[in-house]
Amino acid sequence: MADTGGHIGAWSADIGVTTLKQFIDRIEFPLDAVGEDHVAMGSDMGANYKLVLETYCKIPLVVGALMKRGYSEMTLARIMGGNVPRVMDAAQRG
């Protein structure tokens, strides 16, 4: 993923992930594997399996939990939205 400039979307629903802590752990896994330039917060919550975040209003809980784990504002900005337009722009340029 990182070699092609793409990103991995962190999804707030997954088998075995039922708590915010587990979801944050799932975000940290790709952060450690491919780096902050290649991880983005997934936005699809409709028709998902067992949601951890059942509303977008709870997104600040993710930011707060990542801040408590020591991630910088720049890293959070990339994960929470900055990486998506970068990847989309690169894909459109071809």
NORMO-V956863 format. One line per field, one symbol per residue. phi: phi as a letter, one per 30 degrees, with the letter a starting at -180 (. if undefined). burial: 1 if it has 24 or more other ideal C-beta (glycine too) atoms within 12 Angstrom, else 0. A space follows every 10 residues. Layout:
BEGIN
phi: ???
burial: ???
END
This chain:
BEGIN
phi: .ddcidbcdd cdbadicbbd edddeddded eddbjddbbb ddcdcdhddh ddcdaddcee ddeddddddj dddddddddd lddddddddd dddi
burial: 0000001111 1110001001 0011011101 1001011111 1100000000 0110000010 0110110000 1000110111 0011001000 0000
END
